[in-house]
Amino acid sequence: MKKLIWLIAHEPQHLFVRTAKAFSKKLAELTNGDFEIEMLTDAEYREKYSPGFQEKTDLFPHLKQNKVQMSQTQVHRFAPWDVNYRVFDMPFLFRDHDHATKVFEGEIGQSFGHRLAKVSGMRGLAFTYSGGFRLIGSNKPIESVNELAGLRVRVNGNPVNFDFINQLGAQALPMYTSGYDNIVDGQLDAAETTYIRFLGKHVLETSHNLFLTTIVVNDTFWSSLSETEQLAFNEAAVESARLERQWSIDDAAEFNKNCVANGVTITKISEEQKTQLQNASLPVYEKWEQYFHPGLIESIRQVH
């Protein structure tokens, strides 16, 4: 039996544990149980293998050195090797979940994984969500996109998101408060987030981009697999990624269903406000299109 470590390297951890379990189950079916996957949180990995391990700085070195064989983390973190990974946070790039699936599972998505292997020692296998479409969350009511002006808004590390939030007149900040988006200490006014990780009281449902992650594997380990085993890994990754994306969609629907009971107010933007946001995104496209592979954005948009 071949053994490998899957490091759970993203929060909330239970969301990514279920993806790893789905992958492991499918792989066992396809390979007659030939692989044993040890799924570890960063705390568990520290305790068992690497006492000084810090996920933010050590995940990629440990993946590249084959100390960890697989993981799942945010797509924008791969930009140091391939700047094109930043494209997935472009505002209003994806029409809907079906469009996104066709991009991820088609030629474009596959090319990202292969290209990453050539430059980083890590291979992308499948794209997953971290909650799906993003929103703006706060502990204070935000009933219009115009009310974002002047607010301090937490964003992730992709500069594309900084640029878009700043275009709205807000102040984008790379801050993480205790409990993620539970904005209680006054350092932030709002957060760019998703339903599955929002703990505040008010949501402005903008659905302006997708919070994406990807399943990755060490390329040395990958090269040690037979062609049949590689096909099995690919199939298991695609199936578990599909499940994860649907789970995220279902989680968002459940959040909406229970919002009143949970004391959360959700404000859906109008078509007029959506157009306003799309217009605000135009300078972001003008800036970033030059950094991406020529025609990449248009190729994504043309997928049907």
HELIX and SHEET records of a PDB file:
HELIX    1   1 GLN A   13  THR A   31  1                                  19    
HELIX    2   2 ASP A   42  LYS A   48  1                                   7    
HELIX    3   3 GLU A   55  LYS A   64  1                                  10    
HELIX    4   4 VAL A   75  PHE A   78  5                                   4    
HELIX    5   5 VAL A   83  ASP A   89  5                                   7    
HELIX    6   6 HIS A   97  GLU A  105  1                                   9    
HELIX    7   7 GLU A  107  SER A  120  1                                  14    
HELIX    8   8 VAL A  145  LEU A  148  5                                   4    
HELIX    9   9 PRO A  159  GLN A  167  1                                   9    
HELIX   10  10 TYR A  195  ARG A  197  5                                   3    
HELIX   11  11 ASP A  219  SER A  223  1                                   5    
HELIX   12  12 GLU A  227  ASN A  258  1                                  32    
HELIX   13  13 GLU A  271  TRP A  288  1                                  18    
HELIX   14  14 GLU A  289  TYR A  291  5                                   3    
HELIX   15  15 LEU A  296  ARG A  301  1                                   6    
SHEET    1   A 5 PHE A  35  THR A  41  0                                        
SHEET    2   A 5 LYS A   2  ILE A   8  1                                        
SHEET    3   A 5 MET A  70  GLN A  74  1                                        
SHEET    4   A 5 LEU A 210  ASN A 218 -1                                        
SHEET    5   A 5 MET A 122  PHE A 133 -1                                        
SHEET    1   B 6 GLN A 171  LEU A 173  0                                        
SHEET    2   B 6 ARG A 152  ARG A 154  1                                        
SHEET    3   B 6 ALA A 190  THR A 193  1                                        
SHEET    4   B 6 LEU A 135  SER A 138 -1                                        
SHEET    5   B 6 HIS A 202  GLU A 205 -1                                        
SHEET    6   B 6 THR A 265  LYS A 268  1                                        
END                                                                             
